[in-house]
Structures are given as C-alpha cells and as structure tokens.
Amino acid sequence: MPRIAGTDVPEKKKILYALQYIHGIGPKFASNILAEASIDPDTRANEVTEQQVAQINSIIDTGYLVEGALRRQVSQNVQRLKDIRSYRGDRHRRGLPTRGQRTRCNARTRKGRKKTVAGKKGVKGH
C-alpha cells in the first residue's frame, strides 16, 4: 500500500480515487494534484513510481491542509465559536444542527437516537 501524506491509500484503485481516501482531499483537489504532478488519473495506485509518490507528497505538503492539521483547525474553529458564546457555538454544544435545518422532525444525524418521553401524547385529565 503506498503511503501518501501519511495515509495508506488502496493500491487496487485508480490514483484519482485513491487520493480521495486522504482526509481533506476530494475529487477537485485530487485532479488538481495529479494535473500538477502530470500523472495520468487512470493509473492504478500500485503502478505509481516512488518518484511520483514523492512528487505527490511534496505537492500536498506545500499546498493543502490535510489529515491531522485539518482536523485540528476544524476543532479549533468550533471551539472558538463555543468560547465566544455564538449561536452556532451553542448549537454545537447542544449537538443540534448548526446551519438552520429544522429539528421538529428529522435532524437525527445530529440529535442521535430517539429518546422516548413518557406521557407526551394525550395527557389524561386535561
């Protein structure tokens, strides 16, 4: 398995898709990196030479924020929102959607599994 930017990428896949296994590199950045390194996107990852791997690594190191550094920056940004007590920071703190989605129904990805509340429907005596 070739190691690119400190990540093992699958060797059977084409290099264009193998690069996308690196956190912070999507389809656009992967194609930009391969164009800059002048590598054919249809080449399999195990067919890429050591020299080409080194070239890809140097391009990623100089121009892209990936893996640990990217995760650290995102968590610092979220922490800054929490510290300044912004609306978005409060939504992050409560584990609710931060970008204006409705929460009356749906929003299960952020809220987690349903928590059943006893006696919510049709309270007797009223």
PEMODA-V661937 format. One line per field, one symbol per residue. ss: DSSP state (A for helix, B for strand, O for the rest). A space follows every 10 residues. Layout:
BEGIN
ss: ???
END
This chain:
BEGIN
ss: OOBBOOBBOO OOOBAAAAAA AOOOOOAAAA AAAAAAOOOO OOOBAAAOOA AAAAAAAAAA AAAOOOAAAA AAAAAAAAAA AAAOOOAAAA AAAAOOOOOO OOOOOOOAAA AOOOOOOOOO OOOOOO
END
